[in-house]
Amino acid sequence: MMGQVLSAFLGVFSFAILFHAPRRSYLACAVCGAVAWGCYLLAAPMGLFLATTLAAIVLTLLSRMLSIALKMPSTVFIVTGIFPLVPGAGIYHTAYALVSRNMEAFTLRGMQTLALAGAIALGILIGMGFPKLLVELGGREILHGIDLDLAPGLVHGVVGPNGCGKTTLLRALCGTAPA
């Protein structure tokens, strides 16, 4: 595991250079990638979708903290740090199956790859909205103590009666809820 985390560190450090990230962010970018990959490896027994989502959440939260500490946009750390999580092999195998005219493998690999890309996007979305899950409206707390539990391989929805806060929750996750 440590070898993989070190490889992620070196890979992201190199990618930060190629990406033309600010010089003073190279080390922080590499740490983000290594931490994200370490989280992925620890969570992998729970399923690839959940592991990827959790790693992206941790990466996003760490990126937000580093953006404040180093006074630069969090996208510098997210874009470079996400490098180890991108399903490159899945993209390759999907394209190879298409070129080989193996539609069954193309469909299977394509759906798996798309799910992992969606897991990354979901993780970033949750990570960006996580610190904002305390929502106040008119000086009154509307949402607090939100807990999110996602199972791999399932479609999730937000269900509840009118006025219970479904839209407010989704807006809070997206970062568009009123402060």
N, C-alpha and C positions, 0 to 999 in steps of 0.2 A: 504494500500500500504506500509506504513512504517513497518508494521509487516512482510510483505513478504521480504522487503529489509533487515531487521534485521535478518530474518531467513537465507537469502542468505549469509549475512556477517558471521554468526556463522557456517553455513554449509561449506563455503569455508575455514574459519579459521581451522576448524576440518580437512578438506580434505588436507590442506597444511601440517598439522602435519602428517597425514597418508602417504602423498606423500613424506615425508622427505625433504620438502623444507627447505632451510636455515632458522634457527630460526629468524633471523632478518628480514625475509621477510613475516612472518606470517600475520602481520597487513596489509601490503601492498597488499598481496594476497587477504585477506578478503575484503579490500576496492575495489579491482578490481571486485570481484564477485558481491558485493553489487551494485556498479555503473552499471555494465553490466545488472543486473536484474532490476534495476530501469529504465534504458533506455528501456529495453524490455517492461516493464509494461506501460511506457509512450507511446511507439510506437505501442503497441498491437492493438489499434483500426484501424490502417492502414493495418492490416493483419499480420498473424504469420510469414510468410516468411520474409517480409520486417522488422518487429520488430526484428527478430532473426539476420538478416543481420546487421542492424544498431547497435544492442547491441554488436555484435562481432567486428564491426569496432571500436566502442568506446573502448571496452576492449583492442583491439590490440594497439590502439594509446596510451592509458593509460599505458599499459604494456611496450611499447617502452620508454615512458618518465621515468617510474619507473626503468627500466633497466639501464638507464643512471644515474639517481640520486643515485641508490643503488649499482651500479657497479656489476650487475649480469645479466645473460641471460634473455631476455624477455620471453622465454618459461616457466620460473618459474611462472610468473604471468599469462600467457595465459592459460597454462594447468590447473592450479588451479582455475583461475577466470572463466573459461568456464563452470565449474561444474553446475551452475544453468541453463545454456542454453541447456545442453544436453537433448535431448528428451527421457528421461528414461521411462516415462509412455508409450510413443509411441512404444518404443522397447518392453516393457512388453506386451502391447496389441497386437502387431504384432505376437510375439511368442505365446501368448495364443491363438490367432485365428488360427495359424498354427497347434498347438497341438490339438485344438478342431475341426480341419478339416473344418473350416469356411473359405473357399478360398476367398470369396468376401470380408469379413472383413480383412483377411490377406493382400490382394492386396491393399485395400484402406488405411489401417493403415500403411502398409509397404511403400507405395508411399509418404504418408504424413511425415512419420518419415525420410525417405531418403531425402525429400525436405528440412526438417529442418536441417539435418546434412549438406546438401549442402549449406544452408544459412550460417551456421557457418563457413564452409570452405571459402565461398565467402567473408564473412566479414573479416576473417583473411587475406585473399589474398589482399583485398582492403586496409585494415589497414596497412599491411606491405609495400604496394607500395605507399600509400597516400603521405608521405613526399617526395617521389622521383618523383612526377609528373611534376617537372620542369626538362626537359631533354635538355641537351646541346650536340651538336655534332660539333666538330671543332671550339669551342668557340662561336657558334651561337645557340640561343634558338630554339629548334625544337618544343617542346610542352610546353605550359603554360596555366594556367587558365582553367584546365580541370574540367568540372562539370559532375557528374554522377547521373542519376535519374533512379531508377529501380522500376518497378511496380510489385506487388506481383502476382504470378500465371502465369507469362508470361516467354517465352524464349527470351533471349536478344542476339543481335548480334552486331558486329561492322561492319558497311558498309561504303564504300566510294571509290572514284576513286584511281587508282594507284598513289602511292607517297604521299598520303595525311596524312600518319602517323598511320595507323591502327596497323601495327606490332609494331611500336615504342611505341604506347599507351599500348598495351598488355604487351610488355616487361617492360615498366615502372611500370605497375601494379604488375608484378611479381618480380620486383626488379632486372631485368637482363639487363636493358637499359644501354648503355654506359654513363659514367659520364662526 
